[in-house]
């Protein structure tokens, strides 16, 4: 049995094929009773539009490429949730690619999206090549979400105010009485801004900033914390560049026999679902990833509609979320050594 066609829908609804097309595209003035008749016929016949044929006739695929810096990051997953809703409402579908895997295999990051003829591209996380992105933006609409690298012409950027967020969390720790505060840092422009906010706040309060480099992962948070807590004068508080790094810090502190927050305060950044797990209940900075995704979608839809210009930067105001991993510094305690406390320290 052949699948129903647009002609079958038109005959069932008693309207023309062109009116059926208007209803299915959601465009043009159509009387409510005619629209209802078409939608009823579509449901009764089980009609599904031919996406390939529609792409040829409209000269667009109704797809949006989404290039993720690292699909393992839970902040990106929450942003995707916000991104998908407006795009889906506009009849667009997302095609995802993990830039981390593409880099590892030596693949071009954006070329596959161009080969598929996507209508636009959203880059989520660290921008791989700002120059190439600018060239790409001359071919299709491009929006960057969650990154703060140099903005190419014609590209909108949606992100959080990372420097201000880092100041908020650092001043929270200083306000609790901490002075030996270390920052588990990250790479890229976002990592640099969070580090700068931390260092500025520390120096404004007459405290010396201590920075331990890292790569935004749980493992780097763990190893960096082991190194920091092995110092002769260990920090009494750690500000991790993101929630994943903070999880590694909490693991290291527990294995070294330190209680959080009685012996060590720990904060994250991003307010991901991980930070809200009851057994972690992590103090962190809310960057509203869902709303960032929605705003990125609106920027892309504006550009698809022919609006946009040179590109703008949209910064969301950060908000501190105080939970159970921060408190005043406890009494001076001897520096723990790897292997003390719980077994299984990875060193």
N, C-alpha and C positions, 0 to 999 in steps of 0.2 A: 504493500500500500504506500503510495507516494505521500510525502509530507505536504501539509497545506501550504498554499502560496498566498501572496498578498492579494491576488485576484479572488481567491476563495473567500478571504476575509471581507473584501469589498462587496462581493455578491451576498454573503450572509448578512452583512450590516446594511445593505441597500444604499451604499455610497460609492463614490469613485475611488480608484486606486490612489490618486493624488491626495485625497482627503485622508485615507488610511495612513499614508506616509507622513502627513502633517501631524496626525495624532501620535504616531510612534516616535517621531522626532521631538514631540513636545513643543512644536513651533507653529506659529501662525494662528489666526483667529478661527476657532472651531466652536460651533454651538454646542452647549453641554449635552443635549440629547443625541447629537451625532457622535460626539466623543464617547458617550456611554455605550452607544450601539457598537462602535468599533471595538472598544475594550471588551465588551461582552462576547463579540464574535471571536476575538483573539483567544479568550479563555475557553470558549466552547470548542474551538477547533484545535487548540493546543499549538497555535502558530508561534514560531520563533523566527525573527528576522535573520536573513542571511548576512552575517557580519562581513564576509569577504565582498559580497556584492555591494553592500552599503558603503564599505570603505572605498571601493572603486568609484561609486557615484558621487560620494561626498569629498573624495580626495583627502580623507583622513581615516585613521584606524580606530579612533576613540580609545586609545591606550596611552598611558603615561608611564615612562620609565622611572624607576626609583632605584638609585644607586646608593647602597648602604655602606658606610665605612667598615662596619663590623656587625653582622647580624646577631652576634652573641650578646651585645650590649642591651640590657633591658630598657634603657632610656629610649633607644631607637624604636623598640617594639611599641612603646606607648605613643610615641610620635606617629608611627604608622597608623595606629588606630584613629587618631585625630585626622590624619591626612586622607584616609580612605572614605570617611563619611561624606564630605562635600564632593569629592570626585565621583563617588558612586551615584550621588543624587543628580549629578550633571551628566550621567550616562557614560562615565569614563572608567576604565579598568586599569589596575596597576600591574606592571611587570617588574619583579624584583630581581636585583643582582647584588651579590656580596662582593664589594671591592677588595676585601682582604683575600678572598679566594682567587679573584681574577689576578691580583698582583702576584700571588704565589705561583700561579701557572703562567705568568708572563703575558696575559691577555690584555688587549686594549680595553680600557674601562668603559668607554661610552660607545664605541663603534657598533657593538651588537644592537644597541637600541636604535641607532640610525638605520641599520640594515632592516630592522623590523618596522621602520617607519612610524615610530611613536610620535604623538602629537606634541609632547613636551617632556621635560626631564626634571626630576627633583633629586638633588644630591644631598644625602643625609650624613652629616659628620664631616670629618676633615676633607677638604677639597684636594684631590690628588694632583691636579695641575691647573693652576688658575689661568694660565695662558691658553691652554687647550679648551678650558671651559668658556672663555670669552669667544673663541672661534666657534664653538658649538652654539653659543647663544645667538650668533648671527644666522643660524639655520633653523633652530627651534627655540621655543620659550624655555628658559632655565630658571629654577629657583633653588637656592641653597638653604638648608635648614640645619640648625645646630652647629654651625661652624663660623669662625670669625677670621678666616684668611682674607687676604686682599680681595676686594670685590671687583670682578671684571665688569666692564660696561654692559649694560642691558641685563644684568642678573640681580634679582631680588634676594636679600639675605634675611632670614628669620632666625633669631637666636635669643639667648638670654644675656643679661648684663653680668658677665662672668666676673669682672673685676669687683663690681659692687657686691655680688653674692659672696665672694671670698672675704671681703671686708666684714660683711655681716657675721659670718661664722667665726672669723678670727676675733672680732670684738666681743662676741658671745663668750668665747673661752677666756679672753682677757678680763672680762667683767666678772667671771667666776673666781678670778684670782690667780689664774695660770700665768706664768712668765716663761717657762721653758716649754715652748710650743714648737712642734716640728710639722712641716708640710710634706706629705707624700705626693710629689709632683707628677705631672703628666706631660706629654709632648704636644706639639701643634700649637696653633694660635690660642685655642681655648685654654690649654694647659698653661701657656705663658701669661694669659690674663689673670687666671686664678692665682698663679704664683705672685704676680705683681700686686694684686689686691691684698694677699697675705702679708707680703713683705712691707708694703706701705703702712698697713694697720699696725704691724708690730713695731716699726720704727717710730711711728707717731706716738706710741705709748712707752717709748724708751726701752723696748725689749729687742733682743737680738734674734732675727729670724734664722731658723735652721731648716734647710731644704734637703730632702732625699729624693733624687731623680727616680722616675718610674715610667711605666708604659700603659697606665690605665687599667691594668689587669689585676685580678685577685692575687695571683702569684707574686707580682711585683710589690703589692701591698704587704704581703706576708714577709717577703725577704727584706724589704726596706725597714719594716718594723723590727725584725730581729736585729738588724744592724743598729738601729736607733736605740733600742732598749739595752744594747750591750755597751753603750757609751758609759764612761765613768760617772757623768751626771746625766742620767737618762731624762728624756722629756716627761712631763706630767700630762701632756695632751698632744694628740695627733689630729691634724686636719688633712683628710685624704681628698685627693683631687676628684674622686667620684665614689659612688656607693660600692662598686665592685672592689675598688682598692681598699675601702674601709672594711669590707668583709675579710680580706686577707689580714688586715691589721688586727681585727678582733680575734682571728684564729691564732695569730702569733702571740698576742697578749695572753690568751687563755692557756696556751701550751707552755708559756713561761711563768705561769702561776700568778698572773696579775688579774685583779678583779676590776671590771669596768662597771661604773666609773669610779669606784672607791680608790683604786690605785692608778688608774689611767683613764682619761677621757678620750673618746674617739668620735670624730664627726666625718660624715661623708658629704656628697654633693650630688644633686639631681632629683632626690626624693622619688626614686624608682620604687617599684613594688617590693623589691628586696628590702629596702629600708623600713618598710611597714610590716614586715614579718614580726610576729609577736615575740619570738625568742631573740630577735635582734633589737627591734624598736630603736632605730638609729637616728640620732640627731643629724640633720642634713639640710640642704638648701633646695627649696622647691623651685624648679624652673618651668613648670607647667608644660611638659612635653606634649600632652594631648592638644592643648590650645595652640602650641607652636605648629603642630601638624595641620590644624584647621586653618591657621593663618597662611601657612605655606600653600595650602590648596587654593585659598582665595586669591593669593598672588598669582598662582599659575593660571587659574581660570580667567583672571583679568587679562593676562597676557595672551591667552588663547582667544579672547574676545577682541584683541587688537589694542588693548590699553597697556601701558607699562612705562615706556620711556627709558631713561638711562639706568634705572634700577635704584632701589631704596633699601635701607637697612632698618629692620623692625626689631627692637630690643624689648624683651619682656622684663618687667621688674621682678627681681628675685625675692623670695620670702623665706625666712628662717623657720624651720620646723624643729622645735626642741623636744626631744624624746628622752629615752632612758640611758643614753650612753655618755652623757656629760654631767659633770658635777664639780664642786670645788676640789682643788688639789688636796690629796690626803697627806698624812704625815710622811716625813722623809723615810724612805725604805731602801735597803741595799739593792744594787743593780742586779737583776736576775741574769743568769748565765744560760746560754743554750743547753738544753738537756735537763734543766731544773723544772719543777712544776710538773705538768702533765707529760706523759711519754709521747714520743712520736714527733718531736721537733724536727723540721726538715732542714734547718740551718740556713 
